[in-house]
């Protein structure tokens, strides 16, 4: 099974900040939003925002898993 299908069945993405949370999470721990989608693709995992050029490009301030693209 491709990795993206495995992850997409375990997580949903916050529509506001793209943070990935378990399906049973009611509120995003990063931005506080309650709006999520299960239609997302791509994943980036940020461990150290200070050293990560990707985190700077995506304006990520909190370490964790983020979706790259949200579906409509």
N, CA, C and O atoms as CSV, one atom per row, in Angstrom:
chain,resi,resn,atom,element,x,y,z
A,1,UNK,N,N,0.843,-1.177,0.000
A,1,UNK,CA,C,0.000,0.000,0.000
A,1,UNK,C,C,0.889,1.242,0.000
A,1,UNK,O,O,1.826,1.315,0.795
A,2,UNK,N,N,0.627,2.207,-0.858
A,2,UNK,CA,C,1.431,3.432,-0.883
A,2,UNK,C,C,1.348,4.170,0.451
A,2,UNK,O,O,0.321,4.133,1.128
A,3,UNK,N,N,2.420,4.829,0.812
A,3,UNK,CA,C,2.483,5.535,2.095
A,3,UNK,C,C,1.397,6.592,2.215
A,3,UNK,O,O,0.822,6.758,3.290
A,4,UNK,N,N,1.101,7.311,1.138
A,4,UNK,CA,C,0.122,8.384,1.247
A,4,UNK,C,C,-1.257,7.858,1.604
A,4,UNK,O,O,-1.997,8.524,2.328
A,5,UNK,N,N,-1.617,6.691,1.119
A,5,UNK,CA,C,-2.915,6.120,1.479
A,5,UNK,C,C,-2.921,5.708,2.944
A,5,UNK,O,O,-3.927,5.854,3.638
A,6,UNK,N,N,-1.807,5.199,3.398
A,6,UNK,CA,C,-1.702,4.801,4.795
A,6,UNK,C,C,-1.888,6.020,5.696
A,6,UNK,O,O,-2.661,5.965,6.653
A,7,UNK,N,N,-1.202,7.104,5.408
A,7,UNK,CA,C,-1.304,8.314,6.216
A,7,UNK,C,C,-2.675,8.966,6.079
A,7,UNK,O,O,-3.223,9.451,7.069
A,8,UNK,N,N,-3.235,8.987,4.883
A,8,UNK,CA,C,-4.510,9.672,4.688
A,8,UNK,C,C,-5.639,8.995,5.452
A,8,UNK,O,O,-6.649,9.633,5.750
A,9,UNK,N,N,-5.488,7.713,5.774
A,9,UNK,CA,C,-6.512,7.021,6.552
A,9,UNK,C,C,-6.340,7.279,8.050
A,9,UNK,O,O,-7.255,7.009,8.827
A,10,UNK,N,N,-5.197,7.792,8.460
A,10,UNK,CA,C,-4.923,8.021,9.869
A,10,UNK,C,C,-5.103,9.479,10.290
A,10,UNK,O,O,-5.349,9.761,11.463
A,11,UNK,N,N,-4.983,10.403,9.337
A,11,UNK,CA,C,-4.973,11.820,9.664
A,11,UNK,C,C,-5.962,12.622,8.820
A,11,UNK,O,O,-6.357,12.226,7.723
A,12,UNK,N,N,-6.341,13.765,9.384
A,12,UNK,CA,C,-7.081,14.767,8.628
A,12,UNK,C,C,-6.268,16.056,8.723
A,12,UNK,O,O,-5.478,16.231,9.651
A,13,UNK,N,N,-6.465,16.954,7.763
A,13,UNK,CA,C,-5.670,18.176,7.694
A,13,UNK,C,C,-6.511,19.387,8.063
A,13,UNK,O,O,-7.657,19.522,7.635
A,14,UNK,N,N,-5.927,20.254,8.858
A,14,UNK,CA,C,-6.574,21.518,9.198
A,14,UNK,C,C,-6.637,22.365,7.933
A,14,UNK,O,O,-5.631,22.522,7.241
A,15,UNK,N,N,-7.791,22.902,7.632
A,15,UNK,CA,C,-7.950,23.694,6.410
A,15,UNK,C,C,-7.203,25.022,6.519
A,15,UNK,O,O,-6.751,25.557,5.506
A,16,UNK,N,N,-7.069,25.554,7.712
A,16,UNK,CA,C,-6.414,26.852,7.903
A,16,UNK,C,C,-4.886,26.771,7.822
A,16,UNK,O,O,-4.256,27.567,7.126
A,17,UNK,N,N,-4.283,25.791,8.547
A,17,UNK,CA,C,-2.812,25.755,8.620
A,17,UNK,C,C,-2.191,24.478,8.044
A,17,UNK,O,O,-0.966,24.369,7.994
A,18,UNK,N,N,-3.002,23.514,7.610
A,18,UNK,CA,C,-2.569,22.262,6.998
A,18,UNK,C,C,-1.906,21.281,7.967
A,18,UNK,O,O,-1.313,20.291,7.536
A,19,UNK,N,N,-2.003,21.543,9.245
A,19,UNK,CA,C,-1.442,20.632,10.246
A,19,UNK,C,C,-2.226,19.330,10.216
A,19,UNK,O,O,-3.454,19.347,10.137
A,20,UNK,N,N,-1.531,18.205,10.280
A,20,UNK,CA,C,-2.189,16.901,10.267
A,20,UNK,C,C,-2.423,16.410,11.685
A,20,UNK,O,O,-1.516,16.390,12.516
A,21,UNK,N,N,-3.660,16.015,11.938
A,21,UNK,CA,C,-4.048,15.531,13.263
A,21,UNK,C,C,-4.770,14.201,13.118
A,21,UNK,O,O,-5.287,13.902,12.041
A,22,UNK,N,N,-4.819,13.390,14.180
A,22,UNK,CA,C,-5.602,12.150,14.122
A,22,UNK,C,C,-7.075,12.455,13.828
A,22,UNK,O,O,-7.567,13.541,14.137
A,23,UNK,N,N,-7.757,11.501,13.239
A,23,UNK,CA,C,-9.144,11.697,12.810
A,23,UNK,C,C,-10.083,12.095,13.942
A,23,UNK,O,O,-11.075,12.782,13.696
A,24,UNK,N,N,-9.799,11.686,15.165
A,24,UNK,CA,C,-10.705,11.984,16.273
A,24,UNK,C,C,-10.410,13.308,16.989
A,24,UNK,O,O,-11.016,13.592,18.022
A,25,UNK,N,N,-9.499,14.114,16.464
A,25,UNK,CA,C,-9.140,15.396,17.078
A,25,UNK,C,C,-10.183,16.451,16.719
A,25,UNK,O,O,-10.434,16.673,15.535
A,26,UNK,N,N,-10.799,17.109,17.706
A,26,UNK,CA,C,-11.858,18.084,17.415
A,26,UNK,C,C,-11.354,19.477,17.046
A,26,UNK,O,O,-12.040,20.220,16.344
A,27,UNK,N,N,-10.143,19.837,17.521
A,27,UNK,CA,C,-9.634,21.195,17.305
A,27,UNK,C,C,-8.147,21.134,16.978
A,27,UNK,O,O,-7.403,20.357,17.576
A,28,UNK,N,N,-7.721,21.957,16.028
A,28,UNK,CA,C,-6.308,21.992,15.632
A,28,UNK,C,C,-5.464,22.542,16.782
A,28,UNK,O,O,-5.761,23.623,17.291
A,29,UNK,N,N,-4.417,21.822,17.202
A,29,UNK,CA,C,-3.574,22.299,18.289
A,29,UNK,C,C,-2.664,23.467,17.882
A,29,UNK,O,O,-2.094,24.135,18.745
A,30,UNK,N,N,-2.528,23.712,16.591
A,30,UNK,CA,C,-1.655,24.794,16.122
A,30,UNK,C,C,-2.412,26.116,16.026
A,30,UNK,O,O,-1.966,27.128,16.566
A,31,UNK,N,N,-3.563,26.110,15.336
A,31,UNK,CA,C,-4.277,27.369,15.089
A,31,UNK,C,C,-5.650,27.452,15.763
A,31,UNK,O,O,-6.271,28.515,15.768
A,32,UNK,N,N,-6.126,26.345,16.327
A,32,UNK,CA,C,-7.399,26.358,17.018
A,32,UNK,C,C,-8.624,26.162,16.144
A,32,UNK,O,O,-9.748,26.170,16.645
A,33,UNK,N,N,-8.425,25.989,14.855
A,33,UNK,CA,C,-9.551,25.811,13.931
A,33,UNK,C,C,-10.263,24.486,14.178
A,33,UNK,O,O,-9.665,23.526,14.664
A,34,UNK,N,N,-11.540,24.450,13.837
A,34,UNK,CA,C,-12.322,23.217,13.913
A,34,UNK,C,C,-12.694,22.715,12.523
A,34,UNK,O,O,-13.500,21.794,12.389
A,35,UNK,N,N,-12.109,23.318,11.489
A,35,UNK,CA,C,-12.394,22.954,10.100
A,35,UNK,C,C,-11.276,22.073,9.548
A,35,UNK,O,O,-10.120,22.487,9.460
A,36,UNK,N,N,-11.653,20.844,9.179
A,36,UNK,CA,C,-10.690,19.864,8.688
A,36,UNK,C,C,-11.164,19.250,7.387
A,36,UNK,O,O,-12.343,19.322,7.040
A,37,UNK,N,N,-10.225,18.644,6.671
A,37,UNK,CA,C,-10.547,17.861,5.489
A,37,UNK,C,C,-9.763,16.551,5.538
A,37,UNK,O,O,-8.633,16.499,6.023
A,38,UNK,N,N,-10.379,15.521,5.033
A,38,UNK,CA,C,-9.681,14.239,4.899
A,38,UNK,C,C,-9.147,14.075,3.482
A,38,UNK,O,O,-8.550,13.051,3.149
A,39,UNK,N,N,-9.365,15.083,2.655
A,39,UNK,CA,C,-8.923,15.071,1.268
A,39,UNK,C,C,-7.654,15.917,1.154
A,39,UNK,O,O,-7.719,17.115,0.876
A,40,UNK,N,N,-6.514,15.290,1.369
A,40,UNK,CA,C,-5.228,15.974,1.302
A,40,UNK,C,C,-4.197,15.041,0.678
A,40,UNK,O,O,-4.400,13.829,0.606
A,41,UNK,N,N,-3.086,15.625,0.229
A,41,UNK,CA,C,-2.020,14.811,-0.349
A,41,UNK,C,C,-0.666,15.426,-0.018
A,41,UNK,O,O,-0.546,16.631,0.203
A,42,UNK,N,N,0.331,14.580,0.011
A,42,UNK,CA,C,1.690,15.017,0.317
A,42,UNK,C,C,1.859,15.308,1.793
A,42,UNK,O,O,0.938,15.785,2.455
A,43,UNK,N,N,3.022,15.021,2.291
A,43,UNK,CA,C,3.278,15.250,3.713
A,43,UNK,C,C,4.695,15.779,3.893
A,43,UNK,O,O,5.636,15.308,3.254
A,44,UNK,N,N,4.829,16.759,4.770
A,44,UNK,CA,C,6.146,17.252,5.165
A,44,UNK,C,C,6.180,17.196,6.687
A,44,UNK,O,O,5.236,17.610,7.360
A,45,UNK,N,N,7.275,16.681,7.211
A,45,UNK,CA,C,7.437,16.591,8.660
A,45,UNK,C,C,8.560,17.539,9.053
A,45,UNK,O,O,9.693,17.409,8.591
A,46,UNK,N,N,8.227,18.493,9.912
A,46,UNK,CA,C,9.192,19.499,10.348
A,46,UNK,C,C,9.584,19.203,11.786
A,46,UNK,O,O,8.731,19.062,12.662
A,47,UNK,N,N,10.881,19.113,12.012
A,47,UNK,CA,C,11.400,18.835,13.348
A,47,UNK,C,C,12.011,20.098,13.951
A,47,UNK,O,O,11.776,20.409,15.118
A,48,UNK,N,N,12.787,20.816,13.161
A,48,UNK,CA,C,13.476,22.015,13.642
A,48,UNK,C,C,13.200,23.174,12.679
A,48,UNK,O,O,13.791,23.240,11.601
A,49,UNK,N,N,12.320,24.068,13.060
A,49,UNK,CA,C,11.940,25.180,12.176
A,49,UNK,C,C,13.105,26.129,11.897
A,49,UNK,O,O,13.189,26.715,10.818
A,50,UNK,N,N,13.993,26.278,12.867
A,50,UNK,CA,C,15.120,27.190,12.701
A,50,UNK,C,C,16.062,26.761,11.576
A,50,UNK,O,O,16.606,27.606,10.865
A,51,UNK,N,N,16.254,25.455,11.414
A,51,UNK,CA,C,17.182,24.942,10.415
A,51,UNK,C,C,16.510,24.517,9.118
A,51,UNK,O,O,17.197,24.197,8.148
A,52,UNK,N,N,15.194,24.507,9.082
A,52,UNK,CA,C,14.470,23.996,7.924
A,52,UNK,C,C,14.106,25.098,6.929
A,52,UNK,O,O,13.332,26.002,7.243
A,53,UNK,N,N,14.673,25.007,5.730
A,53,UNK,CA,C,14.308,25.953,4.670
A,53,UNK,C,C,12.871,25.729,4.222
A,53,UNK,O,O,12.175,26.683,3.873
A,54,UNK,N,N,12.422,24.489,4.228
A,54,UNK,CA,C,11.037,24.170,3.855
A,54,UNK,C,C,10.070,24.820,4.845
A,54,UNK,O,O,9.066,25.403,4.437
A,55,UNK,N,N,10.365,24.722,6.131
A,55,UNK,CA,C,9.504,25.338,7.147
A,55,UNK,C,C,9.423,26.847,6.941
A,55,UNK,O,O,8.356,27.442,7.099
A,56,UNK,N,N,10.531,27.457,6.594
A,56,UNK,CA,C,10.537,28.904,6.341
A,56,UNK,C,C,9.712,29.236,5.105
A,56,UNK,O,O,8.953,30.205,5.111
A,57,UNK,N,N,9.850,28.445,4.046
A,57,UNK,CA,C,9.076,28.684,2.816
A,57,UNK,C,C,7.582,28.552,3.072
A,57,UNK,O,O,6.786,29.326,2.539
A,58,UNK,N,N,7.197,27.566,3.892
A,58,UNK,CA,C,5.784,27.303,4.160
A,58,UNK,C,C,5.273,28.071,5.379
A,58,UNK,O,O,4.113,27.923,5.763
A,59,UNK,N,N,6.125,28.882,5.983
A,59,UNK,CA,C,5.782,29.684,7.162
A,59,UNK,C,C,5.284,28.809,8.315
A,59,UNK,O,O,4.288,29.132,8.963
A,60,UNK,N,N,5.981,27.707,8.561
A,60,UNK,CA,C,5.627,26.780,9.632
A,60,UNK,C,C,6.360,27.201,10.896
A,60,UNK,O,O,7.581,27.352,10.893
A,61,UNK,N,N,5.609,27.389,11.978
A,61,UNK,CA,C,6.173,27.846,13.245
A,61,UNK,C,C,6.185,26.765,14.325
A,61,UNK,O,O,6.860,26.915,15.343
A,62,UNK,N,N,5.438,25.672,14.110
A,62,UNK,CA,C,5.308,24.608,15.099
A,62,UNK,C,C,5.756,23.293,14.464
A,62,UNK,O,O,5.329,22.976,13.354
A,63,UNK,N,N,6.610,22.519,15.143
A,63,UNK,CA,C,7.030,21.245,14.574
A,63,UNK,C,C,5.857,20.278,14.453
A,63,UNK,O,O,4.904,20.336,15.231
A,64,UNK,N,N,5.944,19.386,13.461
A,64,UNK,CA,C,4.909,18.375,13.294
A,64,UNK,C,C,4.723,17.985,11.840
A,64,UNK,O,O,5.557,18.287,10.987
A,65,UNK,N,N,3.586,17.290,11.563
A,65,UNK,CA,C,3.251,16.835,10.207
A,65,UNK,C,C,2.319,17.833,9.557
A,65,UNK,O,O,1.372,18.308,10.184
A,66,UNK,N,N,2.585,18.155,8.291
A,66,UNK,CA,C,1.754,19.080,7.535
A,66,UNK,C,C,1.430,18.507,6.166
A,66,UNK,O,O,2.264,17.851,5.541
A,67,UNK,N,N,0.218,18.760,5.707
A,67,UNK,CA,C,-0.177,18.372,4.358
A,67,UNK,C,C,0.427,19.371,3.381
A,67,UNK,O,O,0.552,20.555,3.696
A,68,UNK,N,N,0.799,18.901,2.205
A,68,UNK,CA,C,1.329,19.791,1.189
A,68,UNK,C,C,0.188,20.400,0.370
A,68,UNK,O,O,0.219,21.583,0.029
A,69,UNK,N,N,-0.808,19.585,0.061
A,69,UNK,CA,C,-1.925,20.063,-0.756
A,69,UNK,C,C,-3.245,19.592,-0.140
A,69,UNK,O,O,-3.377,18.443,0.280
A,70,UNK,N,N,-4.202,20.495,-0.097
A,70,UNK,CA,C,-5.541,20.151,0.369
A,70,UNK,C,C,-6.453,20.006,-0.839
A,70,UNK,O,O,-6.373,20.785,-1.789
A,71,UNK,N,N,-7.321,19.000,-0.794
A,71,UNK,CA,C,-8.305,18.799,-1.861
A,71,UNK,C,C,-9.495,19.715,-1.668
A,71,UNK,O,O,-9.657,20.357,-0.631
A,72,UNK,N,N,-10.315,19.756,-2.690
A,72,UNK,CA,C,-11.506,20.615,-2.603
A,72,UNK,C,C,-12.721,19.825,-2.222
A,72,UNK,O,O,-13.810,20.386,-2.103
